[in-house]
Amino acid sequence: IVAIAAAKSGARSVTANDIDPLSLTAITLNAALNNVTLAMNGMDLTLESPPARWDVILAGDVFYERAMASSIAQWLSAAARAGGLVLACDPGRAYLPQEGVESVATYDVPTSLDLEDNLSRITTIWSFTP
């Protein structure tokens, strides 16, 4: 959804990344429905250094599992140190980094009781600091 929003907002080039093939299929279908073009990437990007070619990195709800959150946080921090704008959305997950991030905005986001324990979640946009 983040990649589609970026494309619809006028980003010149957008790469969507997910290591789950089913998610990549969903992104492809959703991009077509929204009439946007995205580059798709199914690699685990945390296994290599962040590429300098990305000016902005947007991460959505990625801090829900300890091991994954740790590797993603390190990668996002490295991207911020390399000069990119790095923003992550988090609905209060347990493994959000406690250092190297600054709150940019907070929203009360509607949710479904099928997925969450409330009808909404306070969700924060965090900026990774260099």
Backbone atoms as SQL, in Angstrom:
CREATE TABLE atoms (id INTEGER PRIMARY KEY, chain TEXT, resi INTEGER, resn TEXT, atom TEXT, x REAL, y REAL, z REAL);
INSERT INTO atoms VALUES
  (1, 'A', 1, 'ILE', 'N', 0.835, -1.187, 0.000),
  (2, 'A', 1, 'ILE', 'CA', 0.000, 0.000, 0.000),
  (3, 'A', 1, 'ILE', 'C', 0.880, 1.251, 0.000),
  (4, 'A', 2, 'VAL', 'N', 1.979, 1.220, 0.753),
  (5, 'A', 2, 'VAL', 'CA', 2.876, 2.375, 0.820),
  (6, 'A', 2, 'VAL', 'C', 3.451, 2.688, -0.560),
  (7, 'A', 3, 'ALA', 'N', 3.862, 1.661, -1.292),
  (8, 'A', 3, 'ALA', 'CA', 4.432, 1.871, -2.627),
  (9, 'A', 3, 'ALA', 'C', 3.389, 2.465, -3.571),
  (10, 'A', 4, 'ILE', 'N', 2.171, 1.983, -3.493),
  (11, 'A', 4, 'ILE', 'CA', 1.102, 2.495, -4.350),
  (12, 'A', 4, 'ILE', 'C', 0.807, 3.952, -4.001),
  (13, 'A', 5, 'ALA', 'N', 0.757, 4.268, -2.716),
  (14, 'A', 5, 'ALA', 'CA', 0.532, 5.656, -2.295),
  (15, 'A', 5, 'ALA', 'C', 1.650, 6.563, -2.796),
  (16, 'A', 6, 'ALA', 'N', 2.892, 6.094, -2.729),
  (17, 'A', 6, 'ALA', 'CA', 4.020, 6.896, -3.222),
  (18, 'A', 6, 'ALA', 'C', 3.885, 7.151, -4.720),
  (19, 'A', 7, 'ALA', 'N', 3.527, 6.121, -5.464),
  (20, 'A', 7, 'ALA', 'CA', 3.365, 6.270, -6.913),
  (21, 'A', 7, 'ALA', 'C', 2.224, 7.231, -7.241),
  (22, 'A', 8, 'LYS', 'N', 1.113, 7.104, -6.530),
  (23, 'A', 8, 'LYS', 'CA', -0.032, 7.978, -6.781),
  (24, 'A', 8, 'LYS', 'C', 0.256, 9.413, -6.355),
  (25, 'A', 9, 'SER', 'N', 1.224, 9.595, -5.457),
  (26, 'A', 9, 'SER', 'CA', 1.582, 10.938, -4.991),
  (27, 'A', 9, 'SER', 'C', 2.616, 11.608, -5.881),
  (28, 'A', 10, 'GLY', 'N', 3.045, 10.904, -6.930),
  (29, 'A', 10, 'GLY', 'CA', 3.936, 11.525, -7.895),
  (30, 'A', 10, 'GLY', 'C', 5.392, 11.120, -7.832),
  (31, 'A', 11, 'ALA', 'N', 5.733, 10.118, -7.041),
  (32, 'A', 11, 'ALA', 'CA', 7.128, 9.657, -7.016),
  (33, 'A', 11, 'ALA', 'C', 7.537, 9.228, -8.422),
  (34, 'A', 12, 'ARG', 'N', 8.715, 9.643, -8.840),
  (35, 'A', 12, 'ARG', 'CA', 9.178, 9.360, -10.206),
  (36, 'A', 12, 'ARG', 'C', 9.397, 7.869, -10.436),
  (37, 'A', 13, 'SER', 'N', 9.926, 7.186, -9.424),
  (38, 'A', 13, 'SER', 'CA', 10.209, 5.752, -9.525),
  (39, 'A', 13, 'SER', 'C', 9.926, 5.119, -8.168),
  (40, 'A', 14, 'VAL', 'N', 9.235, 3.984, -8.172),
  (41, 'A', 14, 'VAL', 'CA', 8.866, 3.322, -6.918),
  (42, 'A', 14, 'VAL', 'C', 9.209, 1.842, -7.014),
  (43, 'A', 15, 'THR', 'N', 9.894, 1.337, -5.990),
  (44, 'A', 15, 'THR', 'CA', 10.177, -0.091, -5.875),
  (45, 'A', 15, 'THR', 'C', 9.441, -0.621, -4.653),
  (46, 'A', 16, 'ALA', 'N', 8.619, -1.642, -4.843),
  (47, 'A', 16, 'ALA', 'CA', 7.929, -2.306, -3.736),
  (48, 'A', 16, 'ALA', 'C', 8.720, -3.553, -3.371),
  (49, 'A', 17, 'ASN', 'N', 8.906, -3.774, -2.080),
  (50, 'A', 17, 'ASN', 'CA', 9.676, -4.927, -1.622),
  (51, 'A', 17, 'ASN', 'C', 8.897, -5.697, -0.576),
  (52, 'A', 18, 'ASP', 'N', 8.905, -7.021, -0.720),
  (53, 'A', 18, 'ASP', 'CA', 8.380, -7.925, 0.302),
  (54, 'A', 18, 'ASP', 'C', 8.989, -9.287, 0.039),
  (55, 'A', 19, 'ILE', 'N', 9.347, -10.002, 1.101),
  (56, 'A', 19, 'ILE', 'CA', 9.947, -11.325, 0.909),
  (57, 'A', 19, 'ILE', 'C', 8.894, -12.418, 0.742),
  (58, 'A', 20, 'ASP', 'N', 7.631, -12.070, 0.929),
  (59, 'A', 20, 'ASP', 'CA', 6.534, -13.029, 0.791),
  (60, 'A', 20, 'ASP', 'C', 5.989, -12.976, -0.642),
  (61, 'A', 21, 'PRO', 'N', 6.120, -14.077, -1.408),
  (62, 'A', 21, 'PRO', 'CA', 5.641, -14.079, -2.796),
  (63, 'A', 21, 'PRO', 'C', 4.149, -13.752, -2.923),
  (64, 'A', 22, 'LEU', 'N', 3.338, -14.190, -1.968),
  (65, 'A', 22, 'LEU', 'CA', 1.909, -13.887, -2.009),
  (66, 'A', 22, 'LEU', 'C', 1.676, -12.382, -1.870),
  (67, 'A', 23, 'SER', 'N', 2.455, -11.744, -1.005),
  (68, 'A', 23, 'SER', 'CA', 2.343, -10.286, -0.856),
  (69, 'A', 23, 'SER', 'C', 2.727, -9.569, -2.142),
  (70, 'A', 24, 'LEU', 'N', 3.775, -10.056, -2.811),
  (71, 'A', 24, 'LEU', 'CA', 4.178, -9.441, -4.081),
  (72, 'A', 24, 'LEU', 'C', 3.080, -9.575, -5.133),
  (73, 'A', 25, 'THR', 'N', 2.398, -10.712, -5.143),
  (74, 'A', 25, 'THR', 'CA', 1.278, -10.892, -6.065),
  (75, 'A', 25, 'THR', 'C', 0.164, -9.904, -5.739),
  (76, 'A', 26, 'ALA', 'N', -0.138, -9.753, -4.458),
  (77, 'A', 26, 'ALA', 'CA', -1.173, -8.803, -4.042),
  (78, 'A', 26, 'ALA', 'C', -0.789, -7.376, -4.425),
  (79, 'A', 27, 'ILE', 'N', 0.483, -7.018, -4.255),
  (80, 'A', 27, 'ILE', 'CA', 0.948, -5.679, -4.631),
  (81, 'A', 27, 'ILE', 'C', 0.785, -5.471, -6.135),
  (82, 'A', 28, 'THR', 'N', 1.163, -6.472, -6.919),
  (83, 'A', 28, 'THR', 'CA', 1.052, -6.376, -8.378),
  (84, 'A', 28, 'THR', 'C', -0.399, -6.149, -8.799),
  (85, 'A', 29, 'LEU', 'N', -1.313, -6.928, -8.238),
  (86, 'A', 29, 'LEU', 'CA', -2.735, -6.787, -8.570),
  (87, 'A', 29, 'LEU', 'C', -3.274, -5.436, -8.117),
  (88, 'A', 30, 'ASN', 'N', -2.906, -5.019, -6.916),
  (89, 'A', 30, 'ASN', 'CA', -3.379, -3.747, -6.376),
  (90, 'A', 30, 'ASN', 'C', -2.827, -2.568, -7.178),
  (91, 'A', 31, 'ALA', 'N', -1.567, -2.669, -7.608),
  (92, 'A', 31, 'ALA', 'CA', -0.978, -1.607, -8.434),
  (93, 'A', 31, 'ALA', 'C', -1.743, -1.478, -9.751),
  (94, 'A', 32, 'ALA', 'N', -2.089, -2.612, -10.353),
  (95, 'A', 32, 'ALA', 'CA', -2.851, -2.582, -11.605),
  (96, 'A', 32, 'ALA', 'C', -4.223, -1.941, -11.394),
  (97, 'A', 33, 'LEU', 'N', -4.888, -2.295, -10.298),
  (98, 'A', 33, 'LEU', 'CA', -6.197, -1.703, -9.995),
  (99, 'A', 33, 'LEU', 'C', -6.102, -0.198, -9.777),
  (100, 'A', 34, 'ASN', 'N', -4.948, 0.250, -9.276),
  (101, 'A', 34, 'ASN', 'CA', -4.742, 1.674, -9.005),
  (102, 'A', 34, 'ASN', 'C', -4.037, 2.399, -10.146),
  (103, 'A', 35, 'ASN', 'N', -3.797, 1.669, -11.239),
  (104, 'A', 35, 'ASN', 'CA', -3.201, 2.252, -12.442),
  (105, 'A', 35, 'ASN', 'C', -1.853, 2.932, -12.172),
  (106, 'A', 36, 'VAL', 'N', -0.987, 2.238, -11.417),
  (107, 'A', 36, 'VAL', 'CA', 0.365, 2.740, -11.165),
  (108, 'A', 36, 'VAL', 'C', 1.380, 1.673, -11.560),
  (109, 'A', 37, 'THR', 'N', 2.570, 2.120, -11.884),
  (110, 'A', 37, 'THR', 'CA', 3.654, 1.219, -12.257),
  (111, 'A', 37, 'THR', 'C', 4.665, 1.161, -11.120),
  (112, 'A', 38, 'LEU', 'N', 4.997, -0.048, -10.695),
  (113, 'A', 38, 'LEU', 'CA', 5.968, -0.260, -9.625),
  (114, 'A', 38, 'LEU', 'C', 7.016, -1.262, -10.085),
  (115, 'A', 39, 'ALA', 'N', 8.248, -1.073, -9.660),
  (116, 'A', 39, 'ALA', 'CA', 9.253, -2.131, -9.782),
  (117, 'A', 39, 'ALA', 'C', 9.034, -3.057, -8.596),
  (118, 'A', 40, 'MET', 'N', 9.147, -4.351, -8.798),
  (119, 'A', 40, 'MET', 'CA', 8.923, -5.319, -7.724),
  (120, 'A', 40, 'MET', 'C', 10.242, -5.963, -7.330),
  (121, 'A', 41, 'ASN', 'N', 10.404, -6.196, -6.020),
  (122, 'A', 41, 'ASN', 'CA', 11.626, -6.798, -5.513),
  (123, 'A', 41, 'ASN', 'C', 11.248, -7.758, -4.389),
  (124, 'A', 42, 'GLY', 'N', 11.590, -9.029, -4.533),
  (125, 'A', 42, 'GLY', 'CA', 11.266, -10.032, -3.532),
  (126, 'A', 42, 'GLY', 'C', 12.456, -10.478, -2.699),
  (127, 'A', 43, 'MET', 'N', 13.576, -9.761, -2.805),
  (128, 'A', 43, 'MET', 'CA', 14.780, -10.147, -2.055),
  (129, 'A', 43, 'MET', 'C', 14.714, -9.642, -0.616),
  (130, 'A', 44, 'ASP', 'N', 15.451, -10.310, 0.261),
  (131, 'A', 44, 'ASP', 'CA', 15.626, -9.820, 1.626),
  (132, 'A', 44, 'ASP', 'C', 16.687, -8.730, 1.566),
  (133, 'A', 45, 'LEU', 'N', 16.252, -7.493, 1.515),
  (134, 'A', 45, 'LEU', 'CA', 17.166, -6.370, 1.340),
  (135, 'A', 45, 'LEU', 'C', 18.117, -6.187, 2.512),
  (136, 'A', 46, 'THR', 'N', 17.763, -6.731, 3.668),
  (137, 'A', 46, 'THR', 'CA', 18.627, -6.556, 4.840),
  (138, 'A', 46, 'THR', 'C', 19.923, -7.350, 4.733),
  (139, 'A', 47, 'LEU', 'N', 20.039, -8.207, 3.728),
  (140, 'A', 47, 'LEU', 'CA', 21.257, -9.003, 3.566),
  (141, 'A', 47, 'LEU', 'C', 22.372, -8.228, 2.870),
  (142, 'A', 48, 'GLU', 'N', 22.073, -7.019, 2.407),
  (143, 'A', 48, 'GLU', 'CA', 23.091, -6.198, 1.757),
  (144, 'A', 48, 'GLU', 'C', 22.944, -4.752, 2.226),
  (145, 'A', 49, 'SER', 'N', 23.915, -3.926, 1.913),
  (146, 'A', 49, 'SER', 'CA', 23.867, -2.514, 2.292),
  (147, 'A', 49, 'SER', 'C', 22.747, -1.808, 1.541),
  (148, 'A', 50, 'PRO', 'N', 22.129, -0.799, 2.179),
  (149, 'A', 50, 'PRO', 'CA', 21.085, -0.050, 1.478),
  (150, 'A', 50, 'PRO', 'C', 21.660, 0.646, 0.248),
  (151, 'A', 51, 'PRO', 'N', 20.987, 0.545, -0.880),
  (152, 'A', 51, 'PRO', 'CA', 21.488, 1.203, -2.086),
  (153, 'A', 51, 'PRO', 'C', 21.338, 2.717, -1.996),
  (154, 'A', 52, 'ALA', 'N', 22.307, 3.435, -2.504),
  (155, 'A', 52, 'ALA', 'CA', 22.278, 4.895, -2.474),
  (156, 'A', 52, 'ALA', 'C', 21.271, 5.460, -3.468),
  (157, 'A', 53, 'ARG', 'N', 20.755, 4.623, -4.364),
  (158, 'A', 53, 'ARG', 'CA', 19.863, 5.136, -5.407),
  (159, 'A', 53, 'ARG', 'C', 18.477, 5.515, -4.880),
  (160, 'A', 54, 'TRP', 'N', 18.149, 5.132, -3.673),
  (161, 'A', 54, 'TRP', 'CA', 16.836, 5.451, -3.129),
  (162, 'A', 54, 'TRP', 'C', 16.916, 6.714, -2.279),
  (163, 'A', 55, 'ASP', 'N', 16.159, 7.729, -2.669),
  (164, 'A', 55, 'ASP', 'CA', 16.122, 8.983, -1.922),
  (165, 'A', 55, 'ASP', 'C', 15.236, 8.866, -0.689),
  (166, 'A', 56, 'VAL', 'N', 14.168, 8.074, -0.815),
  (167, 'A', 56, 'VAL', 'CA', 13.191, 7.915, 0.264),
  (168, 'A', 56, 'VAL', 'C', 12.901, 6.431, 0.432),
  (169, 'A', 57, 'ILE', 'N', 12.882, 5.985, 1.686),
  (170, 'A', 57, 'ILE', 'CA', 12.489, 4.606, 1.997),
  (171, 'A', 57, 'ILE', 'C', 11.323, 4.685, 2.973),
  (172, 'A', 58, 'LEU', 'N', 10.220, 4.041, 2.615),
  (173, 'A', 58, 'LEU', 'CA', 9.023, 4.000, 3.448),
  (174, 'A', 58, 'LEU', 'C', 8.798, 2.558, 3.884),
  (175, 'A', 59, 'ALA', 'N', 8.699, 2.345, 5.177),
  (176, 'A', 59, 'ALA', 'CA', 8.488, 0.994, 5.713),
  (177, 'A', 59, 'ALA', 'C', 7.175, 0.981, 6.485),
  (178, 'A', 60, 'GLY', 'N', 6.363, -0.029, 6.247),
  (179, 'A', 60, 'GLY', 'CA', 5.072, -0.112, 6.917),
  (180, 'A', 60, 'GLY', 'C', 4.982, -1.311, 7.845),
  (181, 'A', 61, 'ASP', 'N', 4.749, -1.060, 9.127),
  (182, 'A', 61, 'ASP', 'CA', 4.473, -2.104, 10.132),
  (183, 'A', 61, 'ASP', 'C', 5.436, -3.287, 10.033),
  (184, 'A', 62, 'VAL', 'N', 6.713, -3.037, 10.284),
  (185, 'A', 62, 'VAL', 'CA', 7.738, -4.074, 10.146),
  (186, 'A', 62, 'VAL', 'C', 8.395, -4.480, 11.466),
  (187, 'A', 63, 'PHE', 'N', 7.907, -3.973, 12.592),
  (188, 'A', 63, 'PHE', 'CA', 8.573, -4.231, 13.870),
  (189, 'A', 63, 'PHE', 'C', 7.778, -5.174, 14.779),
  (190, 'A', 64, 'TYR', 'N', 7.124, -6.166, 14.195),
  (191, 'A', 64, 'TYR', 'CA', 6.264, -7.055, 14.978),
  (192, 'A', 64, 'TYR', 'C', 6.941, -8.346, 15.411),
  (193, 'A', 65, 'GLU', 'N', 8.117, -8.655, 14.898),
  (194, 'A', 65, 'GLU', 'CA', 8.852, -9.860, 15.294),
  (195, 'A', 65, 'GLU', 'C', 10.284, -9.452, 15.634),
  (196, 'A', 66, 'ARG', 'N', 10.811, -9.950, 16.754),
  (197, 'A', 66, 'ARG', 'CA', 12.101, -9.495, 17.272),
  (198, 'A', 66, 'ARG', 'C', 13.238, -9.596, 16.253),
  (199, 'A', 67, 'ALA', 'N', 13.488, -10.769, 15.699),
  (200, 'A', 67, 'ALA', 'CA', 14.637, -10.955, 14.800),
  (201, 'A', 67, 'ALA', 'C', 14.499, -10.103, 13.542),
  (202, 'A', 68, 'MET', 'N', 13.323, -10.124, 12.950),
  (203, 'A', 68, 'MET', 'CA', 13.102, -9.338, 11.739),
  (204, 'A', 68, 'MET', 'C', 13.215, -7.846, 12.040),
  (205, 'A', 69, 'ALA', 'N', 12.624, -7.411, 13.139),
  (206, 'A', 69, 'ALA', 'CA', 12.660, -5.993, 13.498),
  (207, 'A', 69, 'ALA', 'C', 14.087, -5.513, 13.701),
  (208, 'A', 70, 'SER', 'N', 14.908, -6.331, 14.316),
  (209, 'A', 70, 'SER', 'CA', 16.299, -5.949, 14.557),
  (210, 'A', 70, 'SER', 'C', 17.059, -5.754, 13.254),
  (211, 'A', 71, 'SER', 'N', 16.939, -6.704, 12.333),
  (212, 'A', 71, 'SER', 'CA', 17.683, -6.589, 11.071),
  (213, 'A', 71, 'SER', 'C', 17.139, -5.446, 10.218),
  (214, 'A', 72, 'ILE', 'N', 15.834, -5.249, 10.217),
  (215, 'A', 72, 'ILE', 'CA', 15.255, -4.154, 9.436),
  (216, 'A', 72, 'ILE', 'C', 15.650, -2.807, 10.032),
  (217, 'A', 73, 'ALA', 'N', 15.622, -2.689, 11.358),
  (218, 'A', 73, 'ALA', 'CA', 16.004, -1.428, 12.001),
  (219, 'A', 73, 'ALA', 'C', 17.457, -1.072, 11.688),
  (220, 'A', 74, 'GLN', 'N', 18.340, -2.059, 11.717),
  (221, 'A', 74, 'GLN', 'CA', 19.746, -1.796, 11.380),
  (222, 'A', 74, 'GLN', 'C', 19.873, -1.331, 9.932),
  (223, 'A', 75, 'TRP', 'N', 19.152, -1.969, 9.037),
  (224, 'A', 75, 'TRP', 'CA', 19.204, -1.617, 7.619),
  (225, 'A', 75, 'TRP', 'C', 18.643, -0.214, 7.386),
  (226, 'A', 76, 'LEU', 'N', 17.506, 0.090, 8.010),
  (227, 'A', 76, 'LEU', 'CA', 16.904, 1.412, 7.860),
  (228, 'A', 76, 'LEU', 'C', 17.804, 2.494, 8.448),
  (229, 'A', 77, 'SER', 'N', 18.437, 2.206, 9.570),
  (230, 'A', 77, 'SER', 'CA', 19.380, 3.158, 10.173),
  (231, 'A', 77, 'SER', 'C', 20.552, 3.424, 9.240),
  (232, 'A', 78, 'ALA', 'N', 21.070, 2.370, 8.614),
  (233, 'A', 78, 'ALA', 'CA', 22.177, 2.529, 7.660),
  (234, 'A', 78, 'ALA', 'C', 21.738, 3.374, 6.469),
  (235, 'A', 79, 'ALA', 'N', 20.514, 3.185, 6.011),
  (236, 'A', 79, 'ALA', 'CA', 19.997, 3.981, 4.896),
  (237, 'A', 79, 'ALA', 'C', 19.901, 5.457, 5.284),
  (238, 'A', 80, 'ALA', 'N', 19.475, 5.725, 6.515),
  (239, 'A', 80, 'ALA', 'CA', 19.401, 7.115, 6.987),
  (240, 'A', 80, 'ALA', 'C', 20.800, 7.728, 7.073),
  (241, 'A', 81, 'ARG', 'N', 21.765, 6.958, 7.561),
  (242, 'A', 81, 'ARG', 'CA', 23.146, 7.458, 7.643),
  (243, 'A', 81, 'ARG', 'C', 23.725, 7.726, 6.258),
  (244, 'A', 82, 'ALA', 'N', 23.255, 6.984, 5.255),
  (245, 'A', 82, 'ALA', 'CA', 23.734, 7.171, 3.880),
  (246, 'A', 82, 'ALA', 'C', 23.090, 8.388, 3.213),
  (247, 'A', 83, 'GLY', 'N', 22.154, 9.026, 3.899),
  (248, 'A', 83, 'GLY', 'CA', 21.575, 10.257, 3.377),
  (249, 'A', 83, 'GLY', 'C', 20.145, 10.168, 2.900),
  (250, 'A', 84, 'GLY', 'N', 19.537, 9.010, 2.977),
  (251, 'A', 84, 'GLY', 'CA', 18.153, 8.879, 2.539),
  (252, 'A', 84, 'GLY', 'C', 17.172, 9.304, 3.621),
  (253, 'A', 85, 'LEU', 'N', 15.992, 9.729, 3.200),
  (254, 'A', 85, 'LEU', 'CA', 14.900, 9.980, 4.131),
  (255, 'A', 85, 'LEU', 'C', 14.247, 8.633, 4.400),
  (256, 'A', 86, 'VAL', 'N', 14.220, 8.221, 5.665),
  (257, 'A', 86, 'VAL', 'CA', 13.688, 6.907, 6.029),
  (258, 'A', 86, 'VAL', 'C', 12.544, 7.106, 7.012),
  (259, 'A', 87, 'LEU', 'N', 11.352, 6.696, 6.598),
  (260, 'A', 87, 'LEU', 'CA', 10.161, 6.802, 7.432),
  (261, 'A', 87, 'LEU', 'C', 9.566, 5.415, 7.632),
  (262, 'A', 88, 'ALA', 'N', 9.115, 5.153, 8.849),
  (263, 'A', 88, 'ALA', 'CA', 8.480, 3.872, 9.160),
  (264, 'A', 88, 'ALA', 'C', 7.188, 4.138, 9.915),
  (265, 'A', 89, 'CYS', 'N', 6.164, 3.408, 9.541),
  (266, 'A', 89, 'CYS', 'CA', 4.874, 3.480, 10.212),
  (267, 'A', 89, 'CYS', 'C', 4.809, 2.335, 11.219),
  (268, 'A', 90, 'ASP', 'N', 4.379, 2.631, 12.441),
  (269, 'A', 90, 'ASP', 'CA', 4.303, 1.576, 13.448),
  (270, 'A', 90, 'ASP', 'C', 3.083, 1.780, 14.351),
  (271, 'A', 91, 'PRO', 'N', 2.247, 0.733, 14.494),
  (272, 'A', 91, 'PRO', 'CA', 1.062, 0.832, 15.337),
  (273, 'A', 91, 'PRO', 'C', 1.308, 0.392, 16.779),
  (274, 'A', 92, 'GLY', 'N', 2.507, 0.649, 17.291),
  (275, 'A', 92, 'GLY', 'CA', 2.800, 0.321, 18.686),
  (276, 'A', 92, 'GLY', 'C', 3.307, -1.087, 18.896),
  (277, 'A', 93, 'ARG', 'N', 4.013, -1.629, 17.937),
  (278, 'A', 93, 'ARG', 'CA', 4.566, -2.981, 18.057),
  (279, 'A', 93, 'ARG', 'C', 5.673, -3.015, 19.107),
  (280, 'A', 94, 'ALA', 'N', 5.911, -4.191, 19.628),
  (281, 'A', 94, 'ALA', 'CA', 6.850, -4.365, 20.740),
  (282, 'A', 94, 'ALA', 'C', 8.299, -4.109, 20.368),
  (283, 'A', 95, 'TYR', 'N', 8.659, -4.285, 19.115),
  (284, 'A', 95, 'TYR', 'CA', 10.077, -4.269, 18.758),
  (285, 'A', 95, 'TYR', 'C', 10.499, -3.036, 17.960),
  (286, 'A', 96, 'LEU', 'N', 9.739, -1.964, 18.052),
  (287, 'A', 96, 'LEU', 'CA', 10.153, -0.696, 17.464),
  (288, 'A', 96, 'LEU', 'C', 11.457, -0.260, 18.126),
  (289, 'A', 97, 'PRO', 'N', 12.446, 0.193, 17.360),
  (290, 'A', 97, 'PRO', 'CA', 13.691, 0.661, 17.976),
  (291, 'A', 97, 'PRO', 'C', 13.413, 1.811, 18.951),
  (292, 'A', 98, 'GLN', 'N', 14.123, 1.830, 20.052),
  (293, 'A', 98, 'GLN', 'CA', 13.940, 2.872, 21.052),
  (294, 'A', 98, 'GLN', 'C', 14.893, 4.044, 20.855),
  (295, 'A', 99, 'GLU', 'N', 15.905, 3.858, 20.024),
  (296, 'A', 99, 'GLU', 'CA', 16.878, 4.914, 19.754),
  (297, 'A', 99, 'GLU', 'C', 17.012, 5.104, 18.247),
  (298, 'A', 100, 'GLY', 'N', 17.377, 6.322, 17.854),
  (299, 'A', 100, 'GLY', 'CA', 17.621, 6.592, 16.448),
  (300, 'A', 100, 'GLY', 'C', 16.375, 6.856, 15.628),
  (301, 'A', 101, 'VAL', 'N', 15.247, 7.079, 16.305),
  (302, 'A', 101, 'VAL', 'CA', 14.004, 7.409, 15.610),
  (303, 'A', 101, 'VAL', 'C', 13.344, 8.607, 16.290),
  (304, 'A', 102, 'GLU', 'N', 12.651, 9.396, 15.484),
  (305, 'A', 102, 'GLU', 'CA', 11.905, 10.544, 16.001),
  (306, 'A', 102, 'GLU', 'C', 10.480, 10.486, 15.469),
  (307, 'A', 103, 'SER', 'N', 9.523, 10.774, 16.331),
  (308, 'A', 103, 'SER', 'CA', 8.124, 10.799, 15.918),
  (309, 'A', 103, 'SER', 'C', 7.879, 11.985, 14.984),
  (310, 'A', 104, 'VAL', 'N', 7.220, 11.715, 13.858),
  (311, 'A', 104, 'VAL', 'CA', 6.896, 12.754, 12.882),
  (312, 'A', 104, 'VAL', 'C', 5.407, 13.094, 12.953),
  (313, 'A', 105, 'ALA', 'N', 4.570, 12.075, 13.114),
  (314, 'A', 105, 'ALA', 'CA', 3.121, 12.274, 13.158),
  (315, 'A', 105, 'ALA', 'C', 2.481, 11.063, 13.820),
  (316, 'A', 106, 'THR', 'N', 1.302, 11.282, 14.388),
  (317, 'A', 106, 'THR', 'CA', 0.549, 10.201, 15.016),
  (318, 'A', 106, 'THR', 'C', -0.896, 10.273, 14.528),
  (319, 'A', 107, 'TYR', 'N', -1.449, 9.102, 14.223),
  (320, 'A', 107, 'TYR', 'CA', -2.814, 9.013, 13.708),
  (321, 'A', 107, 'TYR', 'C', -3.577, 7.928, 14.457),
  (322, 'A', 108, 'ASP', 'N', -4.888, 8.116, 14.583),
  (323, 'A', 108, 'ASP', 'CA', -5.770, 7.079, 15.105),
  (324, 'A', 108, 'ASP', 'C', -6.346, 6.365, 13.880),
  (325, 'A', 109, 'VAL', 'N', -5.844, 5.165, 13.605),
  (326, 'A', 109, 'VAL', 'CA', -6.166, 4.453, 12.370),
  (327, 'A', 109, 'VAL', 'C', -7.268, 3.418, 12.615),
  (328, 'A', 110, 'PRO', 'N', -8.362, 3.463, 11.838),
  (329, 'A', 110, 'PRO', 'CA', -9.412, 2.450, 11.982),
  (330, 'A', 110, 'PRO', 'C', -8.867, 1.055, 11.654),
  (331, 'A', 111, 'THR', 'N', -9.301, 0.065, 12.416),
  (332, 'A', 111, 'THR', 'CA', -8.882, -1.319, 12.187),
  (333, 'A', 111, 'THR', 'C', -10.108, -2.226, 12.179),
  (334, 'A', 112, 'SER', 'N', -9.859, -3.501, 12.028),
  (335, 'A', 112, 'SER', 'CA', -10.918, -4.504, 12.030),
  (336, 'A', 112, 'SER', 'C', -10.743, -5.398, 13.254),
  (337, 'A', 113, 'LEU', 'N', -11.829, -5.731, 13.895),
  (338, 'A', 113, 'LEU', 'CA', -11.749, -6.660, 15.025),
  (339, 'A', 113, 'LEU', 'C', -11.331, -8.052, 14.576),
  (340, 'A', 114, 'ASP', 'N', -11.396, -8.320, 13.283),
  (341, 'A', 114, 'ASP', 'CA', -10.908, -9.599, 12.764),
  (342, 'A', 114, 'ASP', 'C', -9.388, -9.688, 12.858),
  (343, 'A', 115, 'LEU', 'N', -8.719, -8.535, 12.875),
  (344, 'A', 115, 'LEU', 'CA', -7.255, -8.504, 12.894),
  (345, 'A', 115, 'LEU', 'C', -6.668, -7.940, 14.180),
  (346, 'A', 116, 'GLU', 'N', -7.368, -7.049, 14.825),
  (347, 'A', 116, 'GLU', 'CA', -6.855, -6.357, 16.008),
  (348, 'A', 116, 'GLU', 'C', -7.833, -6.517, 17.165),
  (349, 'A', 117, 'ASP', 'N', -7.394, -6.074, 18.347),
  (350, 'A', 117, 'ASP', 'CA', -8.244, -6.186, 19.528),
  (351, 'A', 117, 'ASP', 'C', -9.045, -4.907, 19.804),
  (352, 'A', 118, 'ASN', 'N', -8.957, -3.922, 18.915),
  (353, 'A', 118, 'ASN', 'CA', -9.693, -2.664, 19.037),
  (354, 'A', 118, 'ASN', 'C', -10.189, -2.229, 17.663),
  (355, 'A', 119, 'LEU', 'N', -11.085, -1.257, 17.658),
  (356, 'A', 119, 'LEU', 'CA', -11.590, -0.726, 16.395),
  (357, 'A', 119, 'LEU', 'C', -10.640, 0.289, 15.769),
  (358, 'A', 120, 'SER', 'N', -9.631, 0.717, 16.538),
  (359, 'A', 120, 'SER', 'CA', -8.619, 1.618, 15.988),
  (360, 'A', 120, 'SER', 'C', -7.312, 1.417, 16.751),
  (361, 'A', 121, 'ARG', 'N', -6.219, 1.863, 16.136),
  (362, 'A', 121, 'ARG', 'CA', -4.894, 1.798, 16.767),
  (363, 'A', 121, 'ARG', 'C', -4.192, 3.124, 16.560),
  (364, 'A', 122, 'ILE', 'N', -3.560, 3.589, 17.620),
  (365, 'A', 122, 'ILE', 'CA', -2.722, 4.773, 17.498),
  (366, 'A', 122, 'ILE', 'C', -1.474, 4.346, 16.730),
  (367, 'A', 123, 'THR', 'N', -1.229, 4.998, 15.616),
  (368, 'A', 123, 'THR', 'CA', -0.134, 4.633, 14.724),
  (369, 'A', 123, 'THR', 'C', 0.761, 5.849, 14.522),
  (370, 'A', 124, 'THR', 'N', 2.057, 5.625, 14.638),
  (371, 'A', 124, 'THR', 'CA', 3.025, 6.720, 14.559),
  (372, 'A', 124, 'THR', 'C', 3.910, 6.566, 13.331),
  (373, 'A', 125, 'ILE', 'N', 4.208, 7.686, 12.698),
  (374, 'A', 125, 'ILE', 'CA', 5.197, 7.734, 11.625),
  (375, 'A', 125, 'ILE', 'C', 6.507, 8.150, 12.287),
  (376, 'A', 126, 'TRP', 'N', 7.528, 7.325, 12.112),
  (377, 'A', 126, 'TRP', 'CA', 8.841, 7.563, 12.713),
  (378, 'A', 126, 'TRP', 'C', 9.854, 7.886, 11.624),
  (379, 'A', 127, 'SER', 'N', 10.726, 8.832, 11.910),
  (380, 'A', 127, 'SER', 'CA', 11.829, 9.156, 11.016),
  (381, 'A', 127, 'SER', 'C', 13.107, 8.593, 11.625),
  (382, 'A', 128, 'PHE', 'N', 13.857, 7.838, 10.823),
  (383, 'A', 128, 'PHE', 'CA', 15.148, 7.334, 11.287),
  (384, 'A', 128, 'PHE', 'C', 16.163, 8.457, 11.162),
  (385, 'A', 129, 'THR', 'N', 16.889, 8.715, 12.237),
  (386, 'A', 129, 'THR', 'CA', 17.857, 9.808, 12.252),
  (387, 'A', 129, 'THR', 'C', 19.237, 9.296, 11.854),
  (388, 'A', 130, 'PRO', 'N', 19.976, 10.117, 11.105),
  (389, 'A', 130, 'PRO', 'CA', 21.331, 9.690, 10.681),
  (390, 'A', 130, 'PRO', 'C', 22.286, 9.557, 11.855);
